[in-house]
């Protein structure tokens, strides 16, 4: 009962969070769908009424006149015209409803994406819990939640709305069947009830395979990364033995449990829809067989009932077809349960656990020691056990390469890892740093806000003047910028070097203890200007964030140079030590070669085979 209760709770939340959020639009869609279906059924009823009149030979009465159907072409034309116009109205109603569903799907997709990003920026970005989870191998991929999971959630909403038409058809067909033959309909209802048990098992298995696919996608990605690293260790060998060994390594990797399980889970997941269709088709075959035995037998042995037989066959065909469609849609929605459930946990601040939470950071990280021992490219004398001090003296400059674009999120991770020995201070440090680059956006057309001065205290002019004067080689145009009225057009016309110096002025004035500077921006400055900037920032700790590890070889007079892996510091280097510098050169060469030969094994997108 626990899984059923869990599913019911999930679907209640999904309905209240999606359908109830757009209640007016959902009511309009439901109404137009109902009218469209009703018009179609009415058109079919008109045709069946005309056929029954032809079969019985009874006169047709309307507007006080009685006419025999077989003897009047006008009656035929009237029935045909009414049926035609009903179908036209139905077509327009259904088209309008479908268009509104697509519009609602796009709107909800946009809303879900915005909500996830806002939730991340407000609740997750500066949360110490985020850092704990990332250290535990539970990295929060907000891009996956805000794009993939949001898209699947909007698809589930669209598919839920697509349940309306088949439900209406089914609800109209069943009373018609009960009216024609109560006993036969009850027998068919019993058969349908038995089939629902198998449909439930199919749907439950589809959700299970989706969860397994999520898990094995991650594990298979780790195996592929290990394979590529293994190949990179042997790129200098191009012998027949090497090529044979590579073939064997590829074969072994793709026969590993993670990858074979991943493809098996994908196959089982895709089989959910045809399995649902199979159950429905077997049900339809049994139903039609029972109808033929009863009605055709009665027509042959007793009074002919061909019109009733046709009407019942049409009704049962409609009912079973729509039931099959409902089952297929529900199976499809259930397959998205893992993604939507993950989205729910994220936006509702529940305990966020990714489906690969059993993987540890060690599972996702290539063993660098093993790489070096196998390849013998770096001697042990270069592996000095440097440890970051728990307290960094003011004026310390640290060069860092992390492998990702400089953002607040990456800065959070870097600062957290650098302050690992002072862990109680790490959450506090997240609010005591600023990023400096040449790509500062203008905030509210206000240069003071742009550099972080939100409260214009009386002596801000003196502060800025003093900060500018602390860097002797400041260009003259810097002085007047803070007194000019600024707009986006003027700001965009300012050279990147001037923007960088403006950002540096803000960093000098600020109270933040840590300044993270993009190394790419520093290349805009001369050595003298950079030395003056470092001198002006001598009361702060400076982190140089490298986009290109090759630039670390030249360096900028850092006290330490640090290379950070996926979840921990991989290397700490003293750039003043010649042996350490040589080790850095070898590490960087290996990293560059690996990046050139590596493949981007992005996680495959979920299949788009749900046409409903």
Secondary structure, 3 states (H helix, E strand, C coil): CHHHHHHHHHHHHHHHHHHHHHHHHHHHHHHHHHHHHHHHHHHHHHHHHHHHHHHHCCEEEECCEEEEHHHCHHHHHHHHHHHHHHHHHHHHHHHHHHHHHHHHHHHHHHHHHHHHHHHHHHHHCCCHHHHHHHHCCCCCCHHHHHHHHHHHHHHHHHHHHCHHHHHHHHHHHHHHHHHHCHHHHHHHHHHHHHHHHHHHHHHHHHHHHHHHHHHHHHHHHHHHHHHHHHHHHCCCCCCHHHHHHHHHHHHHHHCCHHHHHHHHHHHHHHHHHHHHHHHHHHHHHHHHHHHHHHHHHHHHHCCCCHHHHHHHHHHHHHHHHHHHHHHHHHHHHHHCHHHHHHHHHHHCCCCCCCCCCCCCHHHHCCCHHHHHHHHCCCCHHHCCCCCCCCCCCCCCEEEEECCCCCCHHHHHHHHHHHCHHHHHHHHHHCCCEEEECCCCCCECCEHHHHCCCCCCCCCHHHHHHHHHHCCCCCCCHHHHHCCCCCCHHHHHHCCHHHHHHHHHHHHHHCCCCEEEEEHHHHCCCCHHHHHHHHHHCCCCEEEEEECCCCHHHHCCCCCEEEEECCCCEEEEECCCCHHHHHHHHHHHHHHHHHHHHCCCCCCCCCCCCCCC
